[in-house]
Structures are given as structure tokens and as C-alpha cells.
Amino acid sequence: MRRCGLILALLLPLGSAPRPTVDTTGAVPQNAGSGGAPQRATGGAIKNDYGPDDCNDNGIPDDEDLKQGSAEDINHDGTADDCDMEQSVYDWVHGDWQKLAGAKGDTAYVGVLYWREDSIGVLYTVPAGKHRVVVTVRDYSSWRTVVVWNKRQKAGAYRVLWRPSKPDGSFMPRGRADLNVRIGRREYHKFLAWRWRR
């Protein structure tokens, strides 16, 4: 199975009925940084569980993702962060981002994880104290805004999963959307795009 998705919040494991929920333990699994990111193996080999040109498993080639802004490239080397083997980028994508959890002030991290051609995960950290977290998605097909998550949360690293769905509730296997995450007084925006085979 491949990874990906969008619109109703789900808590892993997948397969349960869609309902707004979140991983409230504050723990995000190691290597959950992004989609089918390559895992390091002994001898310098790279084990891939994604297509050769689709590192984040959203069904769209990486070069197209980078052009339209639906994939990150924090070191601007032309390689999507999901596949970048530069040590600092790899470490950040695969867990170091969680170190921002509980940061002083209002610094936070927001990332996206495409999951199994079914869901899109929003990964985020909440700074020191307790803050309201509001996750919304506005899809380009219907221009409706869906509130995925709205709750006060204490400092930590969190994950919210949701499935893309049309206004009638049926699954939306392809689409584009704007993700907005408000953590306390700060807002973070991401562009989402997915094109799964169904």
C-alpha cells in the first residue's frame, strides 16, 4: 500500500470509521516525517517504498511537486526533502522536527505526511504552555472549508490524519487544497496536492 489522503481527521491505525481525533500522547512514530521517504540501510544502500519519482507518495512526480509548492526543499538543492540524503535534512524530516515541541515563545513546526493513498497527515508541534490548535482545509474543487481539528493542547508533537472527501462524503482520490494550521496566535499555510489511482 502507498501513503496519502484528505478531509476527515482519523487516528492511526487506519480502517476505523472517520471521526475527528488526534494522537494525544504527543508521540509521533520515528521516521514518520514524510510519505514513503527512503530508509537508510547498512552499506549505504537506500530502501525505497515509493515510486522513483514520487518521494512523498502523493501520486504526483517530485519535480511537479517542487514547482507547484506541494513538496518541501529546505536546502534548495532540487531534491524533495522526503528523498534528500543530506544528513541534516534527513534527520529533520525523520524526527528532529519534534524537538521544537515545547519551545519557548510561539515557535512551532507544521509538516505534511501523505499516507497509503487514503489519508493526509498533519504533523505539528505545540510550544510551551497550552494553545488552541485549529486545522482547516479548503479544497479547490468545491471551495468549501472543513475544520479538521479544533482543540486546546499542551506542549508536544502531534499528528492528525484525515481523508479527502467530496461534499457528499465520498472519497476524493485527487485534488488540490490549502491547509491552514493555527497554533496559538500564529498561522501556518501549506499547499496540498494529491493524485491517487483508485
PyMOL commands that set and color helices and strands:
alter all, ss='L'
color gray80, all
select helices_A, chain A and resi 42-44+62-68+87-93+96-100
alter helices_A, ss='H'
color red, helices_A
select strands_A, chain A and resi 8-10+39-40+46-47+110-115+119-139+145-163+174-183+186-195
alter strands_A, ss='S'
color yellow, strands_A
deselect
rebuild
show_as cartoon
